[in-house]
Amino acid sequence: MRTYYRGTDAVVTDGHFVWLGAPARTALIRDLRNVRRVHRAGPRGLARPLHIAFAALVVTAAGWTTLGTPAVYISAPLCAAIAGMSTAAYWRLRPQRWELLATYRGTEMTLYATTDVRVFNQVARALRRAVEDTRPVSDGHHLVAA
């Protein structure tokens, strides 16, 4: 038996794909059809950076209208920059979810899902090689020369 990938969360061999999740899922390579990769935004976590951005904007607005001093003119762009960077960090650092979907014996199935893109690419490449190697070998009689 040839092993294409063996990790803590999945095993890909020439005959089986095993996702070692809870519960573990097993699929025969020869019965997989329409295997595809899907990238989805992960669940939104804590909105702490958005709260920081909102607080910075409130402080800026309150200081601008009440004080009107040169210190406010200097600190206002700084607070606006903090708000912008906090919002950008929130959207950039959200966990992304990568999934391998397939039709297995006529039923749609999630073969594998993770937030680690490096491991996902390794598993996807191993599955692609396993599927390609299980295709029947052509005898060459149906080839046409141009």
SERO-4910 file (N, C-alpha, C, O; in steps of 0.05 Angstrom, whole numbers):
BEGIN
 pado doro    nc1    nc2    nc3   cac1   cac2   cac3    cc1    cc2    cc3    oc1    oc2    oc3
  Met    A     17    -23      0      0      0      0     18     25      0     37     27     16
  Arg    A     12     43    -18     27     68    -20     14     90     -4    -10     94     -6
  Thr    A     30    104     12     20    125     29     29    152     17     53    157     14
  Tyr    A     10    169     11     16    195     -1     19    217     21     34    236     18
  Tyr    A      4    214     42      5    234     64     -2    220     90    -22    205     91
  Arg    A     13    225    111      6    215    138     12    238    157     35    246    161
  Gly    A     -9    247    170     -6    269    189    -23    263    214    -34    241    217
  Thr    A    -24    283    231    -40    279    256    -70    281    251    -86    272    268
  Asp    A    -78    292    228   -106    296    223   -117    282    199   -141    281    195
  Ala    A   -100    271    182   -109    257    158    -88    237    148    -64    239    154
  Val    A    -98    216    134    -81    196    121    -92    192     93   -116    187     89
  Val    A    -74    194     73    -82    189     46    -64    167     35    -40    169     34
  Thr    A    -77    145     27    -63    122     15    -74    118    -13    -91    133    -23
  Asp    A    -63     97    -27    -73     92    -54   -101     81    -55   -114     80    -76
  Gly    A   -112     73    -32   -139     62    -31   -159     77    -14   -183     76    -19
  His    A   -149     92      6   -167    105     25   -159    134     31   -135    141     29
  Phe    A   -179    150     38   -175    176     49   -187    175     77   -211    170     79
  Val    A   -172    181     97   -182    180    125   -177    207    138   -155    217    139
  Trp    A   -199    219    147   -197    244    162   -200    236    191   -221    226    199
  Leu    A   -179    242    207   -178    233    235   -191    254    253   -179    261    273
  Gly    A   -214    263    246   -229    282    262   -246    268    282   -242    244    288
  Ala    A   -265    282    293   -284    270    312   -312    273    300   -323    295    302
  Pro    A   -324    253    289   -314    225    286   -296    223    261   -296    239    244
  Ala    A   -281    201    261   -263    196    238   -280    189    214   -300    175    216
  Arg    A   -272    199    190   -286    193    166   -267    179    146   -244    187    144
  Thr    A   -277    159    133   -262    143    114   -276    143     87   -301    140     86
  Ala    A   -261    145     66   -272    143     39   -253    127     21   -229    130     23
  Leu    A   -265    111      4   -249     97    -16   -242    116    -39   -260    130    -49
  Ile    A   -217    116    -47   -208    135    -67   -223    129    -94   -230    148   -107
  Arg    A   -227    104   -100   -240     98   -126   -269    106   -128   -279    109   -150
  Asp    A   -282    112   -105   -310    120   -105   -313    150   -103   -336    160   -102
  Leu    A   -292    165   -103   -294    195   -102   -298    206   -130   -285    199   -149
  Arg    A   -316    225   -132   -322    239   -157   -324    269   -150   -331    277   -128
  Asn    A   -317    285   -170   -320    314   -168   -307    326   -143   -319    340   -127
  Val    A   -282    319   -139   -266    329   -116   -259    358   -121   -249    365   -143
  Arg    A   -264    375   -102   -258    404   -105   -250    416    -79   -255    406    -57
  Arg    A   -236    439    -82   -226    455    -60   -245    479    -56   -254    491    -75
  Val    A   -250    485    -30   -268    508    -24   -254    524     -2   -244    514     18
  His    A   -254    551     -6   -242    569     13   -265    586     24   -279    600      9
  Arg    A   -268    586     51   -289    601     64   -277    618     86   -258    610     99
  Ala    A   -290    640     91   -282    656    114   -291    642    139   -314    632    141
  Gly    A   -273    641    158   -280    627    183   -299    642    200   -307    664    192
  Pro    A   -307    631    222   -326    645    240   -313    670    251   -289    670    257
  Arg    A   -329    690    254   -318    715    265   -312    711    295   -329    701    310
  Gly    A   -289    719    302   -281    716    330   -289    741    346   -309    754    340
  Leu    A   -274    746    366   -279    770    383   -275    795    366   -256    797    350
  Ala    A   -291    814    370   -289    839    355   -273    860    371   -280    884    369
  Arg    A   -253    852    386   -238    871    402   -225    893    385   -227    916    393
  Pro    A   -213    887    362   -202    908    346   -223    928    336   -217    952    334
  Leu    A   -247    918    331   -268    937    322   -277    955    346   -284    978    342
  His    A   -277    944    370   -283    960    393   -262    981    398   -268   1004    405
  Ile    A   -237    974    394   -215    994    396   -218   1016    376   -215   1039    382
  Ala    A   -225   1008    351   -229   1028    330   -252   1047    336   -249   1071    333
  Phe    A   -274   1035    346   -297   1052    353   -290   1071    376   -297   1095    375
  Ala    A   -276   1061    396   -268   1078    418   -249   1101    409   -251   1124    418
  Ala    A   -230   1094    391   -212   1115    381   -227   1136    366   -221   1160    368
  Leu    A   -247   1128    350   -263   1148    335   -280   1165    354   -284   1189    349
  Val    A   -291   1153    375   -307   1168    395   -289   1189    409   -297   1212    413
  Val    A   -265   1180    417   -247   1199    431   -239   1222    412   -238   1245    420
  Thr    A   -234   1215    387   -227   1236    367   -250   1256    364   -246   1280    364
  Ala    A   -274   1246    360   -297   1264    356   -302   1281    381   -308   1305    378
  Ala    A   -301   1269    404   -305   1284    429   -284   1305    433   -290   1328    440
  Gly    A   -259   1298    428   -238   1318    432   -239   1340    411   -232   1363    418
  Trp    A   -246   1334    387   -247   1353    366   -268   1375    371   -264   1398    367
  Thr    A   -291   1366    380   -313   1385    385   -310   1401    411   -319   1424    412
  Thr    A   -299   1389    431   -298   1403    457   -272   1419    461   -273   1441    472
  Leu    A   -250   1408    453   -224   1421    459   -216   1441    438   -212   1465    443
  Gly    A   -213   1432    413   -206   1450    392   -178   1461    395   -172   1483    385
  Thr    A   -160   1447    408   -133   1457    412   -114   1444    392   -121   1425    379
  Pro    A    -90   1455    389    -71   1443    370    -64   1414    377    -57   1398    360
  Ala    A    -65   1407    403    -59   1379    410    -80   1360    398    -74   1338    391
  Val    A   -105   1369    397   -126   1353    385   -121   1350    355   -126   1328    344
  Tyr    A   -111   1371    342   -106   1370    314    -84   1349    307    -83   1338    286
  Ile    A    -66   1345    326    -45   1325    323    -55   1297    330    -48   1278    316
  Ser    A    -70   1295    351    -79   1269    361   -102   1257    344   -106   1233    344
  Ala    A   -118   1274    331   -141   1264    316   -132   1246    293   -143   1224    290
  Pro    A   -112   1254    276   -104   1235    255    -92   1209    267    -94   1188    255
  Leu    A    -79   1212    290    -67   1188    303    -90   1169    312    -88   1145    307
  Cys    A   -111   1179    323   -133   1162    331   -147   1150    307   -156   1127    308
  Ala    A   -150   1166    286   -162   1155    261   -145   1133    249   -155   1113    239
  Ala    A   -118   1136    251   -100   1115    241   -103   1090    258   -103   1068    247
  Ile    A   -105   1093    284   -108   1070    301   -134   1055    294   -135   1031    294
  Ala    A   -155   1071    289   -181   1059    282   -178   1043    256   -188   1021    254
  Gly    A   -166   1055    236   -162   1041    211   -145   1016    213   -152    996    201
  Met    A   -123   1018    228   -106    994    230   -119    972    246   -116    948    240
  Ser    A   -135    979    266   -149    959    282   -170    944    265   -172    920    267
  Thr    A   -184    959    249   -204    947    231   -191    929    211   -200    907    206
  Ala    A   -169    939    199   -155    923    179   -144    897    191   -145    876    179
  Ala    A   -133    899    215   -122    876    229   -144    856    235   -140    831    233
  Tyr    A   -168    865    242   -190    847    248   -198    832    223   -201    807    224
  Trp    A   -200    845    201   -209    831    176   -187    814    165   -192    793    153
  Arg    A   -162    822    169   -139    806    158   -133    781    174   -126    760    163
  Leu    A   -136    782    200   -128    761    218   -151    741    224   -147    723    241
  Arg    A   -174    744    212   -195    724    216   -186    697    206   -172    696    186
  Pro    A   -192    676    220   -184    649    210   -200    642    185   -224    647    183
  Gln    A   -185    631    166   -197    622    140   -201    592    142   -184    578    153
  Arg    A   -222    582    130   -228    553    131   -225    543    102   -237    553     84
  Trp    A   -209    522    100   -204    508     74   -217    481     76   -214    466     95
  Glu    A   -232    473     54   -246    448     55   -241    432     29   -238    444      7
  Leu    A   -241    406     31   -241    388      8   -269    375      7   -277    361     26
  Leu    A   -284    380    -14   -310    369    -18   -310    349    -41   -294    352    -59
  Ala    A   -327    329    -40   -329    309    -61   -356    296    -61   -371    298    -41
  Thr    A   -362    283    -83   -386    266    -84   -376    238    -79   -359    227    -94
  Tyr    A   -386    226    -58   -377    199    -50   -401    180    -51   -420    183    -34
  Arg    A   -401    162    -70   -423    143    -74   -450    158    -76   -470    149    -65
  Gly    A   -450    179    -91   -474    194    -97   -482    215    -76   -503    228    -80
  Thr    A   -467    218    -55   -474    237    -34   -451    258    -31   -428    251    -31
  Glu    A   -459    283    -28   -439    304    -23   -427    300      5   -441    294     24
  Met    A   -401    303      6   -386    297     31   -364    317     34   -350    324     15
  Thr    A   -360    326     59   -336    342     66   -314    322     73   -315    309     94
  Leu    A   -294    319     56   -273    300     61   -254    310     82   -245    295     99
  Tyr    A   -248    336     82   -228    347    100   -232    377    103   -241    390     84
  Ala    A   -227    388    127   -229    416    131   -209    424    153   -205    410    172
  Thr    A   -196    448    148   -177    458    167   -173    488    163   -182    499    143
  Thr    A   -160    501    183   -153    529    180   -124    533    174   -115    555    169
  Asp    A   -109    511    173    -80    512    167    -76    508    137    -79    485    127
  Val    A    -70    529    122    -69    527     93    -45    510     84    -48    496     63
  Arg    A    -24    509     99     -1    492     91     -8    463     92     -3    448     73
  Val    A    -20    454    114    -28    426    116    -50    420     96    -51    398     84
  Phe    A    -69    438     92    -90    434     73    -78    429     45    -87    410     31
  Asn    A    -59    445     37    -47    441     10    -33    414      8    -33    402    -13
  Gln    A    -20    406     29     -7    379     29    -27    357     26    -23    338     11
  Val    A    -49    358     41    -70    338     39    -83    338     12    -88    317      0
  Ala    A    -89    362      1   -102    364    -25    -84    353    -47    -93    339    -65
  Arg    A    -58    359    -46    -39    348    -66    -37    318    -64    -36    304    -84
  Ala    A    -36    307    -40    -35    278    -36    -60    265    -47    -59    244    -60
  Leu    A    -83    277    -42   -108    266    -52   -109    267    -82   -118    248    -95
  Arg    A   -100    289    -94    -99    291   -123    -82    269   -135    -89    257   -155
  Arg    A    -59    264   -123    -41    243   -134    -53    216   -130    -51    199   -148
  Ala    A    -66    211   -108    -79    185   -104   -101    180   -124   -104    158   -134
  Val    A   -117    201   -130   -139    198   -149   -128    193   -177   -138    176   -192
  Glu    A   -107    208   -184    -94    205   -211    -82    177   -214    -84    165   -235
  Asp    A    -71    166   -193    -58    140   -195    -78    117   -195    -71     95   -203
  Thr    A   -103    122   -187   -122    100   -187   -138     99   -213   -155     82   -216
  Arg    A   -134    118   -231   -148    118   -256   -138     94   -272   -115     86   -270
  Pro    A   -155     82   -288   -146     59   -304   -126     68   -325   -128     90   -337
  Val    A   -106     51   -330    -85     57   -349    -96     51   -377   -107     29   -382
  Ser    A    -92     69   -395   -100     65   -423    -80     48   -437    -56     50   -432
  Asp    A    -89     30   -455    -71     13   -469    -59     27   -493    -41     16   -506
  Gly    A    -68     51   -500    -56     66   -522    -69     61   -549    -62     75   -568
  His    A    -89     43   -551   -101     38   -576   -120     60   -585   -127     62   -609
  His    A   -129     76   -566   -148     97   -573   -135    124   -578   -148    144   -581
  Leu    A   -108    124   -579    -94    149   -583    -93    155   -613    -92    137   -630
  Val    A    -94    180   -620    -94    189   -648    -70    207   -651    -65    225   -635
  Ala    A    -55    202   -673    -32    219   -679    -41    242   -697    -57    237   -715
  Ala    A    -31    265   -692    -39    288   -709    -18    294   -730    -21    312   -745
***
